[in-house]
Amino acid sequence: MDTTVDLDSFSSLVERPDEAARKAAEEFRQQLGLPPGGLGALEELGAWLASVQGAAPLRPVAAAKVLLFAGDHGVAGLGVSRPVPGRTTADRVHAVLEGTAPVALLARRYGAAVRVVDLAVDADPGEFPAEVSQYRVRRGSGRIDVEDALTAEETARAFRAGMAIADEEADAGTDLVLLGDIGAGSTTVAAVLVGALCGTDAAAVTGRGSGIDDRVWMVKCATVRDALRRARPVLGDQLALLAATGGADFAAITGFLLQAAVRRLPVVLDGVVSAACALVAQRVAFRAPEWWRAGQDSGEPAQAKAYDRLTLTPLQQLGVTAGEGVGALLALPLLQAASDALAEPASVPAAAPAEPRPPAKLPTAAELLGLG
């Protein structure tokens, strides 16, 4: 794989969404006889979908995909996360692949496909199917408070892997990506990137992540502080920043976001990890955020700061901190509703009929009273 990356090209390759399609969607809404604001937030979402699709009336969202980038981080060894037995990154990846993870169950309910990509999971290379690990860069990323997360070559490989995945999804006909992540220590890494890019101190961007107590929060805050010192000298070089204080999954997500914008593939962001990568990507191509929507507010302070800088408003206030794309996926029904409501009626697919279920056998009043 070619490992050279020309970041400067993205600025010219990323175009704005189609403003004419946005206006046409508004005109179509008026033809439906709906009063201004009658559909509330669905109108803005529908206008955005029209602009990123470049079409009005809208095409119903019919091929959404949850895309999860997985990787472990060396800072997890410092105890910055609350340990949960049987919940290593590898365990979580297996749960998604087996269909037992919440994101897999919800995706089945909402009709979305799920794809997991292993960039740096701390597991044997052969533990996952080949299609999951084909873009694997290394086993875990470095401990960013004292060392680089990646080498320059590894960073470029991961970044280009993300670009390749964006091309694959666009070519496969995916019409909406619900972006998520799986990884131990990832919220700490995200806090460092957001803190560095927003110029804030560690305490302002360090959240509770997996539900840590005050003592662990102080350890996490000190780790973020030390990593921030390593991040600041390379702020002018996005790839160097991802190498010093990011990780293989972060580099891949950043590459994915930028190439998705080039390919006009809309993306819904999930939690603080995707928000941090979006902030890095914005430094590369300032128009790229127009191709994204923020799925939800997880309550992480770094996410709030990133969205403020990106001028993105979360679609829902859910407080989902589990990662794995759950927060982004929960925004899918809203986007489906927006696209269906403002599409040509004939283009909206009919819902599959529900399988009839026999009524449960419940006792009658007579039986309860012993009169039967």
Buried (B, 14 or more C-beta within 10 A) or exposed (E): EEEEBEBEEBEEBBEEBBEEBBBBBBEBBEEEEBEEEEBEBBBBBBBBBBBBBEBBBBBBBBBBBBBBBBBBBBBBBBBBBEEEEEBBBBBBBBBBBEEEBBBBEBBEEBBBBBBBBBBBBBBEEEEBEEEBBEBBBBBBBBBBBEEBBBEBEBBBBBBBBBBBBBBEBBEEEBBBBBBBBBBBBBBBBBBBBBBBBBEBEBEBBBBBBBEBEEEBBEBBBBBBBBBBEBBBEBBEEBBBBBBBBBBBBBBBBBBBBBBBBBBBBBBBBBBBBBBBBBBBBBBBBEBBBBBBBBBBBBBBBBBBBBBEBBEBEBBBEBEBBBBBBBBBBBBBEBBBBBBBBBBEEEEBEEEEEEEEEEEEEEEEEEEEEEEE
